[in-house]
């Protein structure tokens, strides 16, 4: 696991062992998440106002339902400060991922976004599954390759082909969409890795069950516990973060939802043994 070529938090390179597991071939989609909500009546974190006890540093009147949305600088201008391209959008949620006037109609096969760790875990348990650990995710993302930079090898664009949905151009002001997408792509649009898994890097980040650091285990508010997310997203660029790699990792508060973060699930029992079919 890990890398010493890009970001400090990815190192050191170290051995890890995982028990056998089965992982979804694709990210969980809007259609699949809608079935879960229809069956359970589940309400996501983005659809509820945060608990003031969990966020004592934030004025209570500002704790409203909503989620984070990426907004590129206007007129292609560079941002005034780092992360200025993110803003909180009231009423953004998995059905309206970019705000109250947006919709997922026509995006059935897009990965579901605007889901917190709690939301992803609730879906996984409903499906009789779990969220992957960081070790499981990285193992699966490598697709059988050892020590390679990307999920497909060491070359960014073999034969000139983009192998994942990532940002091309100058981030965050101009996306040239050379890979065919300026935003999220439906699942399975790019070549699978060596294990036949699609979009293990790029498109949307994925939740894992792993704490980002051991210090996070003592946090009293579940929504503030920091988990590890893996895989990078369509917002990862060559000239900015380069996190569309198996070794890449980032911290994320468990109660956070955004329009570039989704998930997939794992099982530690053979799905075929019980007649279960889960892509």
Beta strands, then each sheet from edge to edge (+ up, - down):
strand 1: 22-23
strand 2: 66-70
strand 3: 86-90
strand 4: 130-131
strand 5: 205-211
strand 6: 226-230
strand 7: 249-253
strand 8: 261-262
strand 9: 265-267
sheet 1: 1+ 9- 4+
sheet 2: 2+ 3-
sheet 3: 7+ 6- 5+ 8+
end
